[in-house]
Amino acid sequence: MLYQIYETQRSMMEPFADFAQAASKLYGNPVSPFGQNPFAQRVAASYDLAYRLWKDYEKPAFGINAVERDGVEIAIHERIEIDKPFCELRRFKRFTDDAATLDQLKEQPAVLIVAPLSGHYATLLRDTVRTMLRDHKVYITDWKNARTVPLDQGEFHLDDYVGYVQEFIRHLQKTYGNCHVVSVCQPTVPVLAAVSLMATRGETTPLTMTMMGGPIDARKSPTAVNNLAMNKSYEWFENNVIYPVPTRFPGAGRRVYPGFMQHTGFVAMNPDRHMTSHYDYFKQLIAGDDASAEAHRKFYDEYNAVLDMDADYYLDTIRTVFQEFSLVHGTWDVISDDGELERVRPEDILTTASLTIEGELDDISGSGQTEAAHGLCTGVPKARQKHLEVQGAGHYGIFSGRRWRDVVYPQVRDFILQFNEGPSVNTPDQREAEGAKARAAARKSSRAK
């Protein structure tokens, strides 16, 4: 019922938003009779702000048409490589007429970026994609808004998320021989599970796995987000944040965690910051500071565009990641494509080099939550593990903005390049040999003490 009320209210506000937009242009035009008023700029700014507060925000485009490498412009063609009911595997194919640059592009590693399914669209990682395109073949998981997925497409659980990631990894491996995986925030958990299951089966695993700002072990340095998920019962979430999609959408009747509720939660975390930002935008419009005003619009066009999450997936995540801590307790069983239960065993990963990244000021995933992955992947040699804490960076700063480009990305690029060639098969004999080494090292250490 709440979802229907929200949609009704939003529909009623559409004419007012359109009026505010038109009025802003009318008062902002210097040749308009209304624009001659001494207060015209202030009135135009007021209407512009009202329009942006009332308008409906659709999914933004990635809008990456070209990148530059060593002074050569490389054209980017965006296309859908695999179309699944709840996700598209999107590829950013690169083109250039420069023969030397083309030879370099062909030799660069392939990277699967797994975007979060936690409220915002994958376009939130636009800066991540644009930066990585200079040195990598880039693919990204572009998650669909659950309200656009008809009921006949079936359910979507956390286990299905893990299955999608494995399918996409295998696709890149088939195309390029192997690949690297980068996960940002929420997907660090299902990505680690996906690679673990592949290792346990003896499949080829990615050469490297980069995990950025994710809740591998949400018990460490819990944030306000973690506390909410841990202190409310599973039933509370099911009864208070899950609603059916209204009839006007293709996914009518599907149970979802609505995007508008998620957005309310995002804003509620820092209401003063958002109020200040909007007031600054109002002053920028009056002062004619077009560059700052445009930066504000770009940020909120992304921030305010949210998607619905399938209820089964969302509730699975609450229970598995934030309440039962199944990954770190070693009790997580995932249903395979064959319908069999498979235990997630990160210790079976032997050859995939792992890099964890955390922001010093991250208020979404606290300190130590992502680094905990190294303690789980005991089969990976220490020489193939690395942790990076980015000083002065918040959650978004580790994958977007100046710190991402100047501090984080060079280390991600060098880490991928360092391990771009090497063993990647996890056979039972390998696991037994590595296990024997680990046990012997433990006995030696015990005797030394």
N, C-alpha and C positions, 0 to 999 in steps of 0.2 A: 504493500500500500504506500509506503514512504517513497519508493521509487516513482510510482505513478504520480504522487503529489508533486515531487520535484520536477518531473517532466512537464506537468501541467503548468507549474509556475514558470518554468523556463520558456515554454511556448508563449505564455502571456507576456513575458518580458521582451521577446524578440522585436515587436514593433517599436518599443521604447528605445531599444538599442539602435535600431535602424534610424530612428528619429535623432538620437543623440549624435550619431555619426554624421548625418546630413547637416545638423545644426552646427557642428564643429567646423565642417568645411565652409559653411555659409559665413560664419563669423570670422573664420581664419583667412578668407579670401580678401585681399586688400582692395580689389575692384568692386566688391559687393557693397551695396548700400549699408548692410549690417556691419561690414568690416571697417567702416569709417568711424564707428563709435570708439571713443577713447578707451573703453573697457572691453573692446572686441577681443583682444588677445586673451584676456583673462576668461571671458565667457567661452571662447573657443576651447581653451584648455580644460575648462570645467566639463564641457560636453564630451570632449575627447576622453577624459578620464572616466566619465560615466559610461561611455560606450564600451571601453575596455573592461569595466567591472561587470557589465551586463551581458556582453556578447558570449556566444557559445564558441568554445575553442575546439577545432577539429585537429586530427592528427597532422602534424607538420611534415613537410618533405625533408629528406636528407639534403637535397640541393647541392650535392657535391659534383660539380661539372668538370673540374680540373684541379690538379695539384702540380706543384713545381718541384723538380729534382735537379739539382746542379744547373740551374738556369734554363732547363728545358721544361716546357709545359706539357703535361701528360693529361690527355682527355680521359674522362671517366664515364663509363656507360653502366648504369645501374639496372640490374635485371634479377628476376626471381629464378633461382636455380631449382628449388624444391618447394612445392606448395602443399603444406599439411593443413588439416582442419583448423588447428589453433596457432599455426606459425608458418612463416615463409622464411626459407633460407635465401638471403639476399646477397648477391655477389656484386662487387664493384670492379668491373673489368676495365683494365687500363689500355690505352692506345697511344702510340706516338709514331711519328715519321722519322725520328732520329734513330738511326740504325744502332749506334753504340748504346744509347739508353734502352732501346728495345732488348738488346742482348742482356743487359743488366737486369731488366724486369723479369725476363724468363727464368733467371737463376735465383730469384728471391724466394724466400720461404712462404708457404701458404699458412694463413692464420684464420682460425674460427673465433670470432668474438661472440661470446654468449652474453646477450644483453639481459638485464633484469626484467622479470615479469612481476613487478611490484607496484604498479600504479601508473608509471609513465611509459611512453612509447620508446622503442629502441632508438629513435632520433635523439634522445637525451645523450647518446654516445656519439653524436655527430663529430665532435672535436677529436674523439678517440679514433674514429674511422679515418677522418681526413689526415691526421698525423701519421697513422700507420701505413697509409697508402703509398707513402714515398718509398718505403723499403720492404713492402710485403704485398702478397696477393691476399686480399681481404674479403672475408665472408662474415655475415652477421645474422643472428637469429632475430627476425622481426615479428614479435608476438602480436597476435590479432586481438582485437577487442572482443571479449566473449559475447557481448550482446549482438554481434554480427554473425555468430556461428549458430546455425539452425540446430534444433534438438536432435534431428536425425543424424548429425555428425558424431553423436556419441558423447561420452563423458571425458573429462580431462582431469587426471590426478597427478600428483607429484611423480608417481612411477612413470606416467606417460611423458612427463618432462624429461626424465632421465633417459627414456627410450628415444626421444627426439634427438637429444644431444649425441647419443651413440650413433644414430643413423647419419647425422650430419658429419660426424668425425669419419665414419667409414666412407662417406661420399668423397670427402677431401683426400682420404688415403688412397682411394681407388683412382682418383684423378692425378694426384701428385706423388704417390708413393708413401707420403706421410704428411703430417701437419703439426701445427702448434695450436694450443687453445688458450684463450684469454677470457676469464670470467670476471664480471664486475658486480659486486654486491651480492644480491640474493642468489644468483646461480652458482656461486662458489661451492655450495653444498651439493646440488644435483650434478654438477660437473665432476666433482671429486668422486661422487658415487658412480657416475657413468664410467670414468676411467678405471676405477677400482674393479667394477664388474667385468670390464674388458680384460683387465690383467688376470683376474681369477680364472677366466675362461681360456687364457693363453692366447688371446688376440693381440695384434699389434696395437700398442698404445701410442698416443701422441708423443712427439719428441720432448716437448715442454708443456707445462701447465702453469699459467700465471693466474693467481687468485688475488683480487683486489678488493679490499674493504668489505669482506663478507662474514656472515655469522657461522663460521665453522664450529666454534664452541661459544655459544651465546651466554654461557655462564660467566665468562671472563669479562670484567669491567662492564657490566650491563648498563645499557643506555635507557633512556625513557621509552624508546621503541621496544627494547627487549623486555623491560619491566611490565609493560602493558600486556605483552603476549604471554609472559610467564605468570602474572598475578591474576589474570582472568581465566576462568575455566573454559574448556573446549565448548561446553554447552552455551556459555555466555556469548561467545563469538557466533555460534550457529544461530542463536535466537535474536541477536541484536544487530548484526551487520550483514546478514545474508537476505537478499530479496530476489523475487522473480523479475525477469526482464519484461517491461511493458510490451503490449501487443504491436506497437508501431515499429518495432525492430525485428530483423530477421531471426534473432535468437529468442523470440518471445517465449516466455515460460522457463527459460534456463535460469537456474539459481546462480547468483553472482554476488560478489562483493563489489558494489557499485563504485565507479570512479569518482563520483561527486562526494561520496563519503570519505574516500581516501584523500581527496584534495582538501577536504575540511580538516582532516587530521594533519596533513602537511602544514597547512597555514597555522593551525593551533599550536604547533611546536614553537613557532617564532612569530607571533602576531605583531609585536612591536616592529620587528624588522620589515615586515611587509607593509605596514602602515607608513613607515618612514620612506620606504622605497616608492610608494605611490605618491606621497606628498612631494618627494624630490622630483618625480616625473612631472607633476603639475607645475613646479617651479621651472623645470627645464623647458617646458613648452612655452611658458610666459617669456622666458629669457631668450628663446630662439636657439637653445642649445640642441641642435638637431642630432648631433652624434650621440650624446648621452641619452636622449629620448629614444633613439632607434635601438640602442643597446638594451634599454629597459623593455622595449616592445619585443625584441628577439628573445630575451630571457623568459618573459611571462607567456609568450606564445608557446614556448616549450613547457614551462612549468605548469601552466593551467590546462594543458591538453592531457587528459587522463583516460585510462581505459578500465573497463570492468574485468575482474578476474573471475574465472570459473570457481564456484563455491567449493567443489571437491578439492581442487588444487590448493586453494587458499587454506582451507581447514586442515588438509594433510600437512601443509607447511607449518602451520601453528603447532600442531601436535608433534610432528617429527623433529623439527628444528628447535623450537622454543620451549616445549614442555617436557618431552621425553628425552631430548638430546640423544636421539637414537644413533647418530653417526659416531659421536665420541664414546658412547657406551658400547659400541659394537653390537647393537641389537637391531639394526635396520635391515629389513628384508624387503626387497623390491620384486614386484611381479614382472617376469620377463615376457617377451612377445609370445612365448610358448605357454604362458600361463603358470610357469613354475616359480616358486619363491627362491630368490637368490640372496644370500647374505652379502652385504657391502663390507668388503675387507680391504681398507686402504693399505694395509701392510703387504698386500700382494703386489702392489706397484713396485717394480724394481728399476726400471730404466727411464721413466719419464722424469726429467729434471723439473723441479718445482720452485717457483718464485712467489713469495707472498708479499703483499704491499699493504701498508696501513698508513692512515693520516694521523698525525699527532693530535689534531683537534676534531677527529671524527665523532659526531654525535649520533650516528646511526649504528655503526659497528664499532664497539669499543676496543681499546688497546688489548692486543693479545688474541682476539677472536679469530682473526685470519691466520696469524702465525701458528696457531694450534694445529694447522694442517701438517706441519713438519713432524709433530709428535705422533701423528697417526700414520704417516707414510714411513714407517720404520725400515722398509725394505729399500728405500732410495738412499744411496750413499750420501754422506754429508757434503761431499764435494759437488754434488748435483742439487744441493738445496741452498736457497738464499732468501733472506728476509730484508725488506727495506721499509723503514719508517720515515715518512716524509714530514720534515719539520715545518710547522706552521700551516699545514694543509688540513682542511676539513674533508668531509666525505666526498664532495664533488671535485675538490681540488686534485685528487689523485688520478682522475681520468678526464678532466676537462680544465682548460684555462692555462695560464702561464706556467704554474708549477708542473702540471702534467707534461707540457711540451718541453720545458727546460730541464726538469729534474727527473721526472718519472720515466718518460718515454725513452730517453737515451739508455737507461739501464734495462728497460724491457727489450729494446732493440738489440742491445749487446748480449743479453742473456739468451735470447732466441738464436742469435747468430752463433754463439758459443756452442750450443747443443743442437745445431741444425743437422748434424750428421752423427750417427751413433746407433747403438743397439736399441731396439724398441719392442722386442718380442719377449713376452713373459710366459715362459714354459714352466710346467711343473718341476722339471729338473733344475731350472734356474732358481725357482723359488725355494726349493729344498736346499740348494747350495748356499744361497744367500742367507737362509734361515740358520744353517749350520754355522756360517761365519759370524752372524750376529750373536748366537748363543755362546760361541767360543770367546768372542770379544767380551761378552758380559761376565763369563767365568774368570777371564783374565783380570778384568777390572775389579771384580770382587776380591780376588786373591791379593791384588795390589793394595787394597784398603786394609 
